[in-house]
Amino acid sequence: MGHRDDARRHGSRTPEPSAYAPESGPVVHDRRWAGDLISAIRCAAVLLGLLFLIDWGADTLSLRRGALWSALAALLFLLLCPDRIRAGEGWLSSRRLLVTRRVRTDLLVSVRCLDGITQRLVLRDALGERIELDPRVLVHNPDLWHRLHEDARKSLTLGTLLCGTTALDRVSERVERETAETVFRVSDLA
């Protein structure tokens, strides 16, 4: 209670639980998530099996080395484990193993594209929440992209989206290009 009173006194806004969009209506999710999760498990299991096999063949397998190889395989799984992306009207969530982040997509303030080893899309809302996601998730799931795009347009109409239309346009072009290529491939026009 004291934290909320201090926040009010100093003029900062602490969002109330009701400020978050309820999970009503249709919820869309990343259709490739289960396959990506199975791939992460397989990669970790193959690494663990190979390390055990090599150690066993060299007759150096011990309890300590087995624990080390198991920890290494678990670390690989944690690195490869995909985020579970879900969206509904007015919100988008990203769930890792222990952490769930959620932004109000109808109250977006900024959308940025971070380039690096892997490209990331960073979404920030007016409540101070932030999510990073791989743009390929949106490219491979047009229904997720459509939900985000509709809510981003609401943010633009409300005037909360101050920067990020260029990043959204780039993702939109990628989604449209990928969808067109898929249609051509399925219909044997490519």
KEMARPA-989101 format. One record per residue (C-alpha): residue number from 1; residue in one letter; chain; x, y, z. Coordinates in nm, 4 decimals. Each point is the difference from the previous one (the first is absolute). Example, Ala and Ser with C-alpha at 12.3 -4.5 7.8 and 13.67 -1.06 7.14 Angstrom:
<resi 1 resn a chain A east 1.2300 north -0.4500 up 0.7800>
<resi 2 resn s chain A east 0.1370 north 0.3440 up -0.0660>
//
This chain:
<resi 1 resn m chain A east 0.0000 north 0.0000 up 0.0000>
<resi 2 resn g chain A east 0.2852 north 0.2376 up 0.0827>
<resi 3 resn h chain A east 0.1503 north -0.0478 up -0.3473>
<resi 4 resn r chain A east -0.3203 north 0.1109 up -0.1708>
<resi 5 resn d chain A east -0.0348 north 0.3036 up 0.2264>
<resi 6 resn d chain A east 0.3627 north 0.1005 up -0.0707>
<resi 7 resn a chain A east -0.0600 north -0.0376 up -0.3727>
<resi 8 resn r chain A east -0.3087 north 0.2224 up 0.0159>
<resi 9 resn r chain A east 0.1790 north 0.2640 up 0.2069>
<resi 10 resn h chain A east 0.2881 north 0.0204 up -0.2474>
<resi 11 resn g chain A east -0.2295 north 0.0184 up -0.3013>
<resi 12 resn s chain A east 0.0861 north -0.3346 up -0.1592>
<resi 13 resn r chain A east -0.2832 north -0.2204 up -0.1100>
<resi 14 resn t chain A east -0.0237 north -0.3563 up 0.1223>
<resi 15 resn p chain A east -0.2340 north -0.1882 up -0.2319>
<resi 16 resn e chain A east -0.2952 north -0.1625 up 0.1678>
<resi 17 resn p chain A east -0.0700 north -0.3645 up -0.0867>
<resi 18 resn s chain A east -0.3129 north 0.1125 up -0.1843>
<resi 19 resn a chain A east 0.2223 north 0.2055 up -0.2335>
<resi 20 resn y chain A east 0.1066 north -0.3194 up -0.1749>
<resi 21 resn a chain A east -0.2190 north -0.1238 up -0.2810>
<resi 22 resn p chain A east -0.2117 north -0.2992 up 0.0991>
<resi 23 resn e chain A east 0.0408 north -0.3252 up -0.1906>
<resi 24 resn s chain A east -0.3372 north 0.0124 up -0.1691>
<resi 25 resn g chain A east -0.0743 north -0.0852 up -0.3581>
<resi 26 resn p chain A east 0.2084 north -0.2145 up -0.2312>
<resi 27 resn v chain A east 0.3613 north -0.0636 up 0.1002>
<resi 28 resn v chain A east 0.2573 north -0.0744 up -0.2699>
<resi 29 resn h chain A east 0.3346 north -0.1632 up 0.0620>
<resi 30 resn d chain A east 0.3226 north -0.1028 up -0.1700>
<resi 31 resn r chain A east -0.0869 north -0.3172 up -0.1927>
<resi 32 resn r chain A east 0.3668 north -0.0986 up -0.0319>
<resi 33 resn w chain A east 0.0728 north 0.0163 up 0.3732>
<resi 34 resn a chain A east -0.0566 north -0.3699 up 0.0731>
<resi 35 resn g chain A east 0.2249 north -0.1052 up -0.2887>
<resi 36 resn d chain A east 0.2715 north 0.2429 up 0.1090>
<resi 37 resn l chain A east -0.0238 north -0.1301 up 0.3563>
<resi 38 resn i chain A east 0.0378 north -0.3597 up -0.1179>
<resi 39 resn s chain A east 0.3017 north 0.1036 up -0.2107>
<resi 40 resn a chain A east 0.1606 north 0.1624 up 0.3052>
<resi 41 resn i chain A east -0.0564 north -0.3159 up 0.2042>
<resi 42 resn r chain A east 0.1419 north -0.2173 up -0.2798>
<resi 43 resn c chain A east 0.3133 north 0.2146 up -0.0366>
<resi 44 resn a chain A east 0.0673 north -0.0126 up 0.3736>
<resi 45 resn a chain A east -0.0628 north -0.3763 up 0.0118>
<resi 46 resn v chain A east 0.2280 north -0.0667 up -0.2989>
<resi 47 resn l chain A east 0.2778 north 0.2072 up 0.1566>
<resi 48 resn l chain A east -0.0390 north -0.1835 up 0.3306>
<resi 49 resn g chain A east -0.0037 north -0.3389 up -0.1731>
<resi 50 resn l chain A east 0.3092 north 0.0789 up -0.2060>
<resi 51 resn l chain A east 0.1928 north 0.1285 up 0.3014>
<resi 52 resn f chain A east -0.0918 north -0.3108 up 0.2025>
<resi 53 resn l chain A east 0.0883 north -0.2261 up -0.2926>
<resi 54 resn i chain A east 0.3395 north 0.1641 up -0.0522>
<resi 55 resn d chain A east 0.0785 north -0.0115 up 0.3713>
<resi 56 resn w chain A east -0.1168 north -0.3612 up 0.0268>
<resi 57 resn g chain A east 0.2085 north -0.0988 up -0.3061>
<resi 58 resn a chain A east 0.3088 north 0.1646 up 0.1501>
<resi 59 resn d chain A east -0.0788 north -0.1705 up 0.3322>
<resi 60 resn t chain A east 0.0053 north 0.3365 up 0.1809>
<resi 61 resn l chain A east -0.3685 north 0.0226 up 0.0918>
<resi 62 resn s chain A east -0.0464 north 0.0826 up 0.3671>
<resi 63 resn l chain A east -0.2757 north 0.1433 up 0.2155>
<resi 64 resn r chain A east 0.1636 north 0.3446 up -0.0032>
<resi 65 resn r chain A east 0.0462 north 0.0025 up -0.3780>
<resi 66 resn g chain A east -0.3562 north -0.1286 up -0.0493>
<resi 67 resn a chain A east -0.1322 north 0.2873 up 0.2117>
<resi 68 resn l chain A east 0.2108 north 0.2456 up -0.2001>
<resi 69 resn w chain A east -0.1324 north -0.1354 up -0.3317>
<resi 70 resn s chain A east -0.3573 north 0.0094 up 0.1326>
<resi 71 resn a chain A east 0.0441 north 0.3622 up 0.1082>
<resi 72 resn l chain A east 0.1426 north 0.0864 up -0.3439>
<resi 73 resn a chain A east -0.2984 north -0.1637 up -0.1743>
<resi 74 resn a chain A east -0.2416 north 0.1836 up 0.2320>
<resi 75 resn l chain A east 0.1724 north 0.3297 up -0.0819>
<resi 76 resn l chain A east -0.0334 north -0.0705 up -0.3725>
<resi 77 resn f chain A east -0.3705 north -0.0706 up 0.0501>
<resi 78 resn l chain A east -0.0467 north 0.3279 up 0.1888>
<resi 79 resn l chain A east 0.1695 north 0.1896 up -0.2828>
<resi 80 resn l chain A east -0.2052 north -0.1680 up -0.2715>
<resi 81 resn c chain A east -0.3356 north -0.0080 up 0.1803>
<resi 82 resn p chain A east -0.2373 north 0.2260 up -0.1956>
<resi 83 resn d chain A east -0.2223 north 0.2679 up 0.1499>
<resi 84 resn r chain A east -0.3705 north -0.0824 up -0.0076>
<resi 85 resn i chain A east -0.1659 north 0.2959 up -0.1710>
<resi 86 resn r chain A east -0.3750 north 0.0540 up 0.0413>
<resi 87 resn a chain A east -0.2214 north 0.2940 up -0.0904>
<resi 88 resn g chain A east -0.3550 north 0.1130 up 0.0428>
<resi 89 resn e chain A east -0.1882 north 0.3205 up -0.0507>
<resi 90 resn g chain A east 0.2126 north 0.2720 up 0.1600>
<resi 91 resn w chain A east 0.2867 north -0.2149 up 0.1340>
<resi 92 resn l chain A east 0.2977 north -0.2155 up -0.0935>
<resi 93 resn s chain A east 0.1887 north -0.2289 up 0.2383>
<resi 94 resn s chain A east 0.3334 north -0.1764 up -0.0108>
<resi 95 resn r chain A east 0.0594 north -0.2895 up 0.2360>
<resi 96 resn r chain A east 0.3403 north -0.1502 up 0.0750>
<resi 97 resn l chain A east 0.0525 north -0.2867 up 0.2413>
<resi 98 resn l chain A east -0.0541 north 0.2055 up 0.3168>
<resi 99 resn v chain A east -0.0896 north 0.3507 up -0.1183>
<resi 100 resn t chain A east -0.3059 north 0.1319 up -0.1818>
<resi 101 resn r chain A east 0.0076 north 0.3499 up -0.1458>
<resi 102 resn r chain A east -0.3019 north 0.1788 up -0.1361>
<resi 103 resn v chain A east -0.0551 north 0.3266 up -0.1855>
<resi 104 resn r chain A east -0.3127 north 0.1882 up -0.0882>
<resi 105 resn t chain A east 0.0168 north 0.0124 up -0.3779>
<resi 106 resn d chain A east -0.2820 north 0.2519 up -0.0145>
<resi 107 resn l chain A east 0.2121 north 0.2360 up 0.2165>
<resi 108 resn l chain A east 0.3368 north -0.0390 up -0.1750>
<resi 109 resn v chain A east 0.2455 north 0.2855 up 0.0440>
<resi 110 resn s chain A east 0.2871 north -0.1291 up -0.2127>
<resi 111 resn v chain A east 0.0958 north -0.2836 up -0.2298>
<resi 112 resn r chain A east 0.3676 north -0.0425 up -0.0826>
<resi 113 resn c chain A east 0.1949 north -0.2491 up -0.2056>
<resi 114 resn l chain A east 0.3313 north -0.1075 up 0.1549>
<resi 115 resn d chain A east 0.2549 north -0.1444 up -0.2382>
<resi 116 resn g chain A east 0.2654 north -0.2372 up 0.1217>
<resi 117 resn i chain A east 0.0680 north -0.3710 up -0.0282>
<resi 118 resn t chain A east -0.3757 north -0.0452 up -0.0071>
<resi 119 resn q chain A east -0.2428 north 0.2781 up -0.0754>
<resi 120 resn r chain A east -0.2339 north 0.0930 up 0.2873>
<resi 121 resn l chain A east -0.3155 north 0.2086 up 0.0062>
<resi 122 resn v chain A east -0.0404 north 0.2010 up 0.3221>
<resi 123 resn l chain A east -0.3506 north 0.1091 up 0.0979>
<resi 124 resn r chain A east -0.0614 north 0.2499 up 0.2842>
<resi 125 resn d chain A east -0.3387 north 0.1042 up 0.1308>
<resi 126 resn a chain A east -0.1266 north 0.3039 up 0.1894>
<resi 127 resn l chain A east 0.0005 north -0.1991 up 0.3258>
<resi 128 resn g chain A east 0.3780 north -0.0487 up -0.0155>
<resi 129 resn e chain A east -0.0055 north -0.3661 up -0.1046>
<resi 130 resn r chain A east 0.2411 north -0.1294 up -0.2639>
<resi 131 resn i chain A east 0.0242 north -0.3121 up -0.2165>
<resi 132 resn e chain A east 0.2710 north -0.1152 up -0.2376>
<resi 133 resn l chain A east -0.0941 north -0.2506 up -0.2649>
<resi 134 resn d chain A east 0.1401 north -0.1475 up -0.3171>
<resi 135 resn p chain A east -0.1733 north 0.1573 up -0.3037>
<resi 136 resn r chain A east 0.0034 north -0.3435 up -0.1684>
<resi 137 resn v chain A east -0.2739 north -0.1044 up 0.2452>
<resi 138 resn l chain A east -0.2232 north 0.2669 up -0.1535>
<resi 139 resn v chain A east 0.1077 north -0.0909 up -0.3534>
<resi 140 resn h chain A east -0.0833 north -0.3693 up 0.0530>
<resi 141 resn n chain A east -0.3284 north 0.0744 up 0.1812>
<resi 142 resn p chain A east -0.2066 north 0.2475 up -0.2031>
<resi 143 resn d chain A east -0.2839 north -0.0150 up 0.2544>
<resi 144 resn l chain A east 0.2387 north 0.1233 up 0.2733>
<resi 145 resn w chain A east 0.1230 north 0.2727 up -0.2328>
<resi 146 resn h chain A east -0.3550 north 0.1042 up -0.0863>
<resi 147 resn r chain A east -0.0924 north 0.0284 up 0.3699>
<resi 148 resn l chain A east 0.3117 north 0.2109 up 0.0755>
<resi 149 resn h chain A east -0.0470 north 0.2156 up -0.3106>
<resi 150 resn e chain A east -0.3650 north 0.0766 up 0.0818>
<resi 151 resn d chain A east 0.0857 north 0.1025 up 0.3567>
<resi 152 resn a chain A east 0.3023 north 0.2030 up -0.1139>
<resi 153 resn r chain A east -0.2317 north 0.1957 up -0.2297>
<resi 154 resn k chain A east -0.2223 north 0.0691 up 0.3033>
<resi 155 resn s chain A east 0.3075 north 0.1286 up 0.1854>
<resi 156 resn l chain A east 0.0836 north 0.2227 up -0.2948>
<resi 157 resn t chain A east -0.3567 north 0.1329 up -0.0095>
<resi 158 resn l chain A east 0.0057 north 0.0690 up 0.3760>
<resi 159 resn g chain A east 0.3332 north 0.1796 up -0.0375>
<resi 160 resn t chain A east 0.1926 north -0.2229 up 0.2425>
<resi 161 resn l chain A east 0.2238 north -0.1578 up -0.2671>
<resi 162 resn l chain A east 0.2711 north 0.2625 up -0.0273>
<resi 163 resn c chain A east 0.2654 north -0.1956 up -0.1892>
<resi 164 resn g chain A east 0.0024 north -0.3287 up -0.1795>
<resi 165 resn t chain A east -0.2087 north 0.0294 up -0.3114>
<resi 166 resn t chain A east 0.3082 north -0.0661 up -0.2139>
<resi 167 resn a chain A east 0.0789 north -0.3202 up 0.1892>
<resi 168 resn l chain A east -0.3611 north -0.1121 up -0.0314>
<resi 169 resn d chain A east 0.0040 north 0.0773 up -0.3735>
<resi 170 resn r chain A east 0.3133 north -0.2142 up -0.0440>
<resi 171 resn v chain A east -0.1594 north -0.2929 up 0.1807>
<resi 172 resn s chain A east -0.3188 north 0.0496 up -0.2009>
<resi 173 resn e chain A east 0.1954 north -0.0189 up -0.3263>
<resi 174 resn r chain A east 0.1721 north -0.3176 up 0.1173>
<resi 175 resn v chain A east -0.3301 north -0.1605 up 0.0987>
<resi 176 resn e chain A east -0.1613 north 0.0915 up -0.3330>
<resi 177 resn r chain A east 0.3024 north -0.1233 up -0.1999>
<resi 178 resn e chain A east 0.0113 north -0.3299 up 0.1927>
<resi 179 resn t chain A east -0.3765 north -0.0500 up -0.0362>
<resi 180 resn a chain A east 0.0164 north 0.0659 up -0.3750>
<resi 181 resn e chain A east 0.2915 north -0.2439 up -0.0398>
<resi 182 resn t chain A east -0.1946 north -0.2652 up 0.1925>
<resi 183 resn v chain A east -0.3084 north 0.0506 up -0.2178>
<resi 184 resn f chain A east 0.2115 north -0.0276 up -0.3162>
<resi 185 resn r chain A east 0.1793 north -0.3081 up 0.1312>
<resi 186 resn v chain A east -0.3262 north -0.1762 up 0.0970>
<resi 187 resn s chain A east -0.1649 north 0.0809 up -0.3317>
<resi 188 resn d chain A east 0.3124 north -0.1069 up -0.1983>
<resi 189 resn l chain A east 0.0439 north 0.3475 up -0.1509>
<resi 190 resn a chain A east 0.3518 north 0.0515 up 0.1342>
//
